[in-house]
Amino acid sequence: MEQVQAAAELGSWEMPGELRMLEETVRRFMRQEVAPLEDRLEHDAYALPPADLARLQAKARELGLWCVQSPEAYGGAGLNLLGQCIVAEESAKCRMGAYIPACGAFGFDPPSIIFGGTPEQIRKYAVPAIERGEKAFFAISEPGGGSDPARAIQTRAERVGDHYVLNGTKIWITAASESRWGVAFARTGPGRDGVTAFIINMDRPGVSTKVIPVIRAYAPYELHFNDYKVPLEDVLGEVGKGFALVDRLLVHGRVPYAAGTLGIAQAALEIAIDWARQRSTFGALLADRQAVQWMIADSEIELRAARLLVYQAAWKADRGQDIKVDASIAKVCATETAGRVVDRCIQILGGMGVACEMPLERWYRELRIKRIGEGPSEVQRMVVARHLLGNRSK
Ligand SMILES: Cc1cc2nc3c(=O)[nH]c(=O)nc-3n(C[C@H](O)[C@H](O)[C@H](O)COP(=O)(O)OP(=O)(O)OC[C@H]3O[C@@H](n4cnc5c(N)ncnc54)[C@H](O)[C@@H]3O)c2cc1C
């Protein structure tokens, strides 16, 4: 993108006009449409009432904010990564935070790996999900580990005639029980080149889910395969090439994921600033206390730095550059910064910081997950260190 040339000279970074408009559109939508509805819900609710959601989704479609990560050819908005980051950041500035952009008002992008499938697979699975606004899951993690799936995947897929038979368990799978279909990785042979991606149609027998309660109300699921049959036409990509299909997508996915955490932290900081301006202790406003000023200043400084890393990673990806290391740096910096900022904001609000009446305690819990999901901080640091030091362990 030519207009983002300025990002190369970070000192003179300026958001291009079309992205400023996108940011403003999402911001207005969140303030005018989503916030008033959320205010009426129970503090830990994770879904808007169906009628309200349908009304908001119709508006989002009109605004061109539908499934922003999915290609236009299949009914999505087809935003580039920078655009996706803007939407992720702005749409996370609400009580429900970042786990589903705009609480589902912008639809639910199917796992982007599906667009690496055949035209028939895309037509049969992705297009109807986008059209109807339905969720689809992505299942790679297993009880044996999620950080290192190439070694940890034990779910087996055995070829029997014109189908594969899957047996095994996936864990922590978001939306598994709310989806008609999803993509799961299973072992068809030894090693990294022995893992294959399969489309899982939940209408077929042999698959079941079980909720896993976690730190937030929106819980993931276990996904069990018991002699679950996948027809050959639902093998996604080449047999044994599951990771080849997904590696780049996982890297790119970390960038809007990181941007969403910055939206939460920015919203928290705005609440803390308002609070500090109004609340007095020992005869002076909190805003006049250096201890509070520094918490606010440090938060702003760290947020600005993290945002530049996130936007720069997205900008590079949009220019076709390899961002494996940039995405890891951005993910660690943004998720850890956001966690620190919300923690400070809670401190500034005192008791009200942890009250369920305010969104801060909910954001604090959600952000705790963000340092683990999409690859834990330590694994991202490992990627950066390996790039600098070379891969030293075999
Ligand atoms: C709410 C939620 C939703 C999720 N949704 C999905 C989903 O939809 N689909 C899906 O497939 N997965 C999902 N996950 C799983 C998530 O991706 C994994 O939890 C994550 O990758 C870590 O895997 P693990 O939990 O098995 O931890 P492990 O891999 O066992 O790692 C445990 C800890 O060990 C440390 N560690 C690991 N490797 C290293 C290293 N090389 N160096 C130093 N320290 C290390 C880290 O601190 C890490 O947190 C979700 C998880 C949660 C909590």
Ligand as a Chemical Component Dictionary entry (heavy atoms), coordinates in Angstrom:
data_LIG
# 
_chem_comp.id                   LIG 
_chem_comp.type                 NON-POLYMER 
_chem_comp.pdbx_formal_charge   0 
_chem_comp.three_letter_code    LIG 
# 
loop_
_chem_comp_atom.comp_id 
_chem_comp_atom.atom_id 
_chem_comp_atom.alt_atom_id 
_chem_comp_atom.type_symbol 
_chem_comp_atom.charge 
_chem_comp_atom.model_Cartn_x 
_chem_comp_atom.model_Cartn_y 
_chem_comp_atom.model_Cartn_z 
_chem_comp_atom.pdbx_ordinal 
LIG C1  C1  C 0 -9.652 -20.040 25.954 1  
LIG C2  C2  C 0 -8.801 -20.794 24.996 2  
LIG C3  C3  C 0 -9.241 -20.975 23.684 3  
LIG C4  C4  C 0 -8.460 -21.724 22.797 4  
LIG N1  N1  N 0 -8.946 -21.957 21.538 5  
LIG C5  C5  C 0 -8.277 -22.834 20.730 6  
LIG C6  C6  C 0 -8.818 -23.228 19.464 7  
LIG O1  O1  O 0 -9.885 -22.750 19.049 8  
LIG N2  N2  N 0 -8.154 -24.154 18.729 9  
LIG C7  C7  C 0 -6.980 -24.702 19.149 10 
LIG O2  O2  O 0 -6.438 -25.529 18.424 11 
LIG N3  N3  N 0 -6.433 -24.358 20.336 12 
LIG C8  C8  C 0 -7.053 -23.438 21.134 13 
LIG N4  N4  N 0 -6.512 -23.085 22.345 14 
LIG C9  C9  C 0 -5.285 -23.737 22.789 15 
LIG C10 C10 C 0 -4.074 -22.814 22.838 16 
LIG O3  O3  O 0 -3.636 -22.538 21.529 17 
LIG C11 C11 C 0 -3.038 -23.544 23.684 18 
LIG O4  O4  O 0 -3.491 -23.500 25.028 19 
LIG C12 C12 C 0 -1.669 -22.939 23.576 20 
LIG O5  O5  O 0 -1.143 -23.125 22.285 21 
LIG C13 C13 C 0 -0.711 -23.567 24.600 22 
LIG O6  O6  O 0 -0.766 -24.962 24.549 23 
LIG P1  P1  P 0 -0.943 -25.797 25.923 24 
LIG O7  O7  O 0 -2.075 -25.211 26.675 25 
LIG O8  O8  O 0 -1.012 -27.223 25.589 26 
LIG O9  O9  O 0 0.358  -25.510 26.738 27 
LIG P2  P2  P 0 1.778  -26.255 26.581 28 
LIG O10 O10 O 0 2.116  -26.396 25.147 29 
LIG O11 O11 O 0 1.781  -27.461 27.428 30 
LIG O12 O12 O 0 2.718  -25.161 27.252 31 
LIG C14 C14 C 0 2.527  -24.824 28.643 32 
LIG C15 C15 C 0 3.420  -23.668 28.986 33 
LIG O13 O13 O 0 4.767  -24.068 28.839 34 
LIG C16 C16 C 0 5.557  -22.991 28.447 35 
LIG N5  N5  N 0 6.282  -23.341 27.234 36 
LIG C17 C17 C 0 5.847  -24.097 26.190 37 
LIG N6  N6  N 0 6.811  -24.208 25.252 38 
LIG C18 C18 C 0 7.877  -23.518 25.717 39 
LIG C19 C19 C 0 9.175  -23.232 25.218 40 
LIG N7  N7  N 0 9.582  -23.696 24.028 41 
LIG N8  N8  N 0 10.017 -22.490 25.976 42 
LIG C20 C20 C 0 9.626  -22.015 27.182 43 
LIG N9  N9  N 0 8.404  -22.239 27.707 44 
LIG C21 C21 C 0 7.547  -22.983 26.983 45 
LIG C22 C22 C 0 4.611  -21.800 28.222 46 
LIG O14 O14 O 0 4.646  -20.966 29.367 47 
LIG C23 C23 C 0 3.260  -22.452 28.077 48 
LIG O15 O15 O 0 2.208  -21.580 28.495 49 
LIG C24 C24 C 0 -7.228 -22.277 23.229 50 
LIG C25 C25 C 0 -6.789 -22.067 24.539 51 
LIG C26 C26 C 0 -7.559 -21.344 25.411 52 
LIG C27 C27 C 0 -7.045 -21.154 26.816 53 
# 
loop_
_chem_comp_bond.comp_id 
_chem_comp_bond.atom_id_1 
_chem_comp_bond.atom_id_2 
_chem_comp_bond.value_order 
_chem_comp_bond.pdbx_ordinal 
LIG C1  C2  SING 1  
LIG C2  C3  SING 2  
LIG C2  C26 DOUB 3  
LIG C3  C4  DOUB 4  
LIG C4  N1  SING 5  
LIG C4  C24 SING 6  
LIG N1  C5  DOUB 7  
LIG C5  C6  SING 8  
LIG C5  C8  SING 9  
LIG C6  O1  DOUB 10 
LIG C6  N2  SING 11 
LIG N2  C7  SING 12 
LIG C7  O2  DOUB 13 
LIG C7  N3  SING 14 
LIG N3  C8  DOUB 15 
LIG C8  N4  SING 16 
LIG N4  C9  SING 17 
LIG N4  C24 SING 18 
LIG C9  C10 SING 19 
LIG C10 O3  SING 20 
LIG C10 C11 SING 21 
LIG C11 O4  SING 22 
LIG C11 C12 SING 23 
LIG C12 O5  SING 24 
LIG C12 C13 SING 25 
LIG C13 O6  SING 26 
LIG O6  P1  SING 27 
LIG P1  O7  DOUB 28 
LIG P1  O8  SING 29 
LIG P1  O9  SING 30 
LIG O9  P2  SING 31 
LIG P2  O10 DOUB 32 
LIG P2  O11 SING 33 
LIG P2  O12 SING 34 
LIG O12 C14 SING 35 
LIG C14 C15 SING 36 
LIG C15 O13 SING 37 
LIG C15 C23 SING 38 
LIG O13 C16 SING 39 
LIG C16 N5  SING 40 
LIG C16 C22 SING 41 
LIG N5  C17 SING 42 
LIG N5  C21 SING 43 
LIG C17 N6  DOUB 44 
LIG N6  C18 SING 45 
LIG C18 C19 SING 46 
LIG C18 C21 DOUB 47 
LIG C19 N7  SING 48 
LIG C19 N8  DOUB 49 
LIG N8  C20 SING 50 
LIG C20 N9  DOUB 51 
LIG N9  C21 SING 52 
LIG C22 O14 SING 53 
LIG C22 C23 SING 54 
LIG C23 O15 SING 55 
LIG C24 C25 DOUB 56 
LIG C25 C26 SING 57 
LIG C26 C27 SING 58 
# 
